[in-house]
Amino acid sequence: MADMNDDDLLDALGVEVPTLKTATRTPREERIIAGFEDIQRFYQTHGRAPLHGEDSDIFERLYAVRLDQLRKLPEAQTLLAGMDSYGLLSGTAAVSVDVDDMDEDALLAELGIGSEPVDQDDITVLRHVRSSAAIKAAEEMAARNPCEDFEKFKPLFDEVEVGLKQKRWVTKPFGKNASIEAGDFFILSGLIAYVAEVGDTYKTPNAETNGRLRVIYSNETESDLLLRSLQRALYKDSEGRAGSRLIKVDSGPLFSDIAEPDDIESGTIYVLRSQSSHPFVAEHRELIHKIGVTGGRVETRIAGADKDATYLLADVEVVATYKLHNLNRTRLENIFHRLFGAAQLELTIEDRFGHPVKPREWFLVPLHVIDEAVERIRDGSITDFAYDPHTARLVS
């Protein structure tokens, strides 16, 4: 007996040893289990299921999305039933993303547990994980609350809806990084969106303008979201469906429902005053103004003015700017030249090389008259007026 091993001893005693079956799971099932175990560990640490929302960190929001999607996945319900000691799969936490229309493969891909081979030991690789900015933007766009004072905005929506049917309002594709201001209307995901308020703005680390908006929607809801989030949503939506700016087409000759080669989606009319020491300019400095339009930054446009004969080879002061949308640059410049042509500055100067230059777009017009002209361009009445240089005012 001393030479008998354990198996021989058990056999001699008549003890039958059952054959142990090795559990086999597919890599996909293993990843589902591993993902659920992460959620269970979160529950053990915090005593609750992971939650959505800005107050939660990126990992908690990721676990919350994962749990919501596991609840929708029949395969996961069957696989994890014996492990769900905390009843997490039977919970009713709010779902922040629409998973009803996703098939099982899409759900697994969203969870980061797709069917491709994965090195489970490689902790340096993130798979199917959106950036925190993208997740936050999506949550902001989804977070809409009932608009308690919608009756105050309803006439505006009614005007737009009637105007669209009568073709007095048209849609324009929203360009990347295009401007958003209070009073703007957009179409986003099938709803009309109105920018009711723009809070204090600030510059992001990459020099982009950002700030909080109050946006009212045609379904009587509203949201408090960041300007950059709305810009991204409109630009992304415009590539697939209808992320568009709404424009009132009866706003005068600058606006049209037909895109032209010289159109700019949004732009700035700027008015400059020269700091030139030329005797005539110095004498009439408060009256001489340059009027221009740009689709970019005014500061960039006037950089190096003291070396450019267009700007009278001198620094310039920006005395007024006006934001407009759906501009046609050529039409706008022609309107100003027609309107103020009789008051155009007749001045010839020498450029840096001694060549005579006659700068254009400088006019002997008071600033308040330019301001009135821009307002009449906006309301479409400018075609009924002309500038009288003797009385320095617009006349019918």
Backbone hydrogen bonds, N-H to C=O, Kabsch-Sander energy under -0.5 kcal/mol:
donor,donor_aa,acceptor,acceptor_aa,energy
4,M,1,M,-1.6
9,L,5,N,-2.4
10,L,6,D,-2.4
11,D,7,D,-2.1
12,A,8,D,-2.5
13,L,9,L,-1.8
14,G,11,D,-0.9
15,V,10,L,-2.6
16,E,14,G,-0.6
17,V,15,V,-0.6
23,A,21,K,-0.6
30,E,26,T,-2.3
31,R,27,P,-2.0
32,I,28,R,-1.8
33,I,29,E,-2.4
34,A,30,E,-2.5
35,G,31,R,-2.3
36,F,32,I,-2.1
37,E,33,I,-2.4
38,D,34,A,-1.5
39,I,35,G,-1.2
40,Q,36,F,-2.3
41,R,37,E,-2.4
42,F,38,D,-1.8
43,Y,39,I,-2.2
44,Q,40,Q,-2.5
45,T,41,R,-1.9
46,H,42,F,-2.7
47,G,43,Y,-2.7
56,S,53,G,-1.4
61,R,57,D,-2.4
62,L,58,I,-2.0
63,Y,59,F,-2.7
64,A,60,E,-2.4
65,V,61,R,-2.3
66,R,62,L,-2.4
67,L,63,Y,-2.8
68,D,64,A,-2.3
69,Q,65,V,-2.1
70,L,66,R,-2.3
71,R,67,L,-1.9
72,K,68,D,-0.6
72,K,69,Q,-0.6
73,L,69,Q,-0.6
73,L,70,L,-0.9
77,Q,73,L,-2.0
78,T,74,P,-2.1
79,L,75,E,-2.2
80,L,76,A,-2.7
81,A,77,Q,-0.8
83,M,80,L,-1.5
84,D,80,L,-1.3
85,S,83,M,-2.4
87,G,84,D,-1.0
90,S,87,G,-0.6
91,G,88,L,-1.3
96,S,94,A,-0.6
99,V,97,V,-0.9
102,M,99,V,-1.2
107,L,103,D,-2.3
108,L,104,E,-2.6
109,A,105,D,-2.4
110,E,106,A,-2.2
111,L,107,L,-1.7
112,G,108,L,-0.6
112,G,109,A,-1.0
113,I,108,L,-3.2
120,Q,118,V,-1.1
122,D,119,D,-1.6
123,I,121,D,-1.2
125,V,122,D,-0.7
126,L,124,T,-0.5
130,R,128,H,-0.6
135,I,131,S,-2.4
136,K,132,S,-2.6
137,A,133,A,-2.4
138,A,134,A,-2.3
139,E,135,I,-2.2
140,E,136,K,-2.4
141,M,137,A,-2.3
142,A,138,A,-1.6
143,A,139,E,-1.4
144,R,142,A,-1.4
145,N,222,E,-2.9
147,C,220,E,-2.5
148,E,146,P,-0.9
150,F,147,C,-1.3
152,K,149,D,-1.6
153,F,149,D,-0.5
153,F,150,F,-1.4
154,K,150,F,-1.7
156,L,153,F,-0.9
157,F,153,F,-1.6
158,D,154,K,-2.7
159,E,155,P,-2.2
160,V,156,L,-2.0
161,E,157,F,-2.8
162,V,158,D,-2.5
163,G,159,E,-2.4
164,L,160,V,-2.5
165,K,161,E,-1.6
166,Q,162,V,-2.1
167,K,164,L,-0.8
168,R,163,G,-2.7
169,W,163,G,-1.6
170,V,247,I,-2.7
172,K,245,R,-2.6
174,F,243,G,-1.7
175,G,173,P,-0.6
178,A,175,G,-2.0
183,G,195,V,-3.3
184,D,181,E,-1.8
186,F,193,A,-2.5
187,I,244,S,-2.4
188,L,186,F,-0.5
188,L,191,L,-2.9
191,L,188,L,-1.9
193,A,186,F,-3.2
193,A,191,L,-0.5
194,Y,216,I,-3.2
195,V,184,D,-2.5
196,A,194,Y,-1.1
196,A,214,R,-2.1
197,E,214,R,-1.4
199,G,212,R,-3.5
202,Y,210,N,-2.6
204,T,208,E,-3.0
207,A,204,T,-2.3
210,N,202,Y,-2.7
212,R,200,D,-0.6
213,L,225,L,-2.9
214,R,197,E,-2.3
215,V,213,L,-0.6
215,V,223,S,-2.5
216,I,194,Y,-2.9
217,Y,221,T,-3.0
218,S,192,I,-1.8
220,E,217,Y,-1.5
222,E,145,N,-2.7
223,S,215,V,-2.1
225,L,213,L,-1.1
225,L,223,S,-0.7
227,L,211,G,-2.7
230,L,226,L,-1.9
231,Q,227,L,-2.4
232,R,228,R,-2.5
233,A,229,S,-2.3
234,L,230,L,-2.7
235,Y,231,Q,-2.5
236,K,232,R,-2.6
237,D,233,A,-2.5
238,S,234,L,-2.1
239,E,235,Y,-1.0
240,G,236,K,-0.8
240,G,237,D,-0.6
241,R,237,D,-3.6
244,S,187,I,-1.7
244,S,242,A,-1.2
245,R,172,K,-3.2
246,L,185,F,-2.4
247,I,170,V,-3.1
247,I,245,R,-0.5
249,V,168,R,-2.5
249,V,247,I,-0.7
250,D,168,R,-0.7
251,S,248,K,-0.7
255,F,252,G,-1.4
259,A,257,D,-0.5
263,D,260,E,-2.0
264,I,327,L,-2.9
267,G,324,L,-2.8
268,T,294,T,-2.6
269,I,322,Y,-2.8
270,Y,268,T,-0.5
270,Y,292,G,-2.4
271,V,320,A,-2.6
272,L,290,K,-2.6
273,R,317,E,-2.3
275,Q,315,D,-2.5
282,A,278,H,-3.1
283,E,279,P,-1.9
284,H,280,F,-1.8
285,R,282,A,-0.7
287,L,284,H,-1.8
288,I,284,H,-1.7
289,H,287,L,-0.5
289,H,363,F,-2.7
290,K,272,L,-1.9
291,I,361,E,-1.8
292,G,270,Y,-2.3
294,T,268,T,-2.0
301,R,297,R,-1.8
302,I,298,V,-2.0
303,A,300,T,-0.8
305,A,302,I,-1.4
307,K,304,G,-1.8
308,D,305,A,-1.8
311,Y,308,D,-1.5
312,L,309,A,-2.0
313,L,308,D,-2.0
314,A,305,A,-0.6
314,A,311,Y,-1.0
317,E,273,R,-2.9
319,V,271,V,-2.3
319,V,317,E,-0.8
320,A,271,V,-1.2
322,Y,269,I,-2.2
324,L,267,G,-2.2
326,N,265,E,-3.0
327,L,264,I,-1.6
329,R,262,D,-1.6
329,R,327,L,-0.6
332,L,328,N,-2.4
333,E,329,R,-2.6
334,N,330,T,-2.3
335,I,331,R,-2.2
336,F,332,L,-2.0
337,H,333,E,-2.2
338,R,334,N,-2.6
339,L,335,I,-2.9
340,F,336,F,-2.9
341,G,337,H,-0.8
343,A,340,F,-1.8
344,Q,341,G,-1.5
345,L,362,W,-3.0
347,L,345,L,-1.0
349,I,357,V,-2.9
351,D,355,H,-2.9
354,G,351,D,-2.0
357,V,349,I,-3.8
363,F,289,H,-3.3
364,L,343,A,-3.0
365,V,287,L,-1.3
365,V,363,F,-1.5
369,V,366,P,-0.7
370,I,366,P,-1.6
371,D,367,L,-2.3
372,E,368,H,-1.8
373,A,369,V,-2.4
374,V,370,I,-2.3
375,E,371,D,-1.9
376,R,372,E,-2.1
377,I,373,A,-1.8
378,R,374,V,-2.2
379,D,375,E,-2.0
380,G,251,S,-0.6
380,G,376,R,-0.8
381,S,376,R,-0.9
382,I,376,R,-1.5
384,D,381,S,-1.8
385,F,382,I,-1.8
386,A,395,V,-2.7
387,Y,339,L,-0.9
388,D,386,A,-0.5
388,D,393,R,-2.7
392,A,388,D,-1.6
393,R,388,D,-1.2
395,V,386,A,-3.3
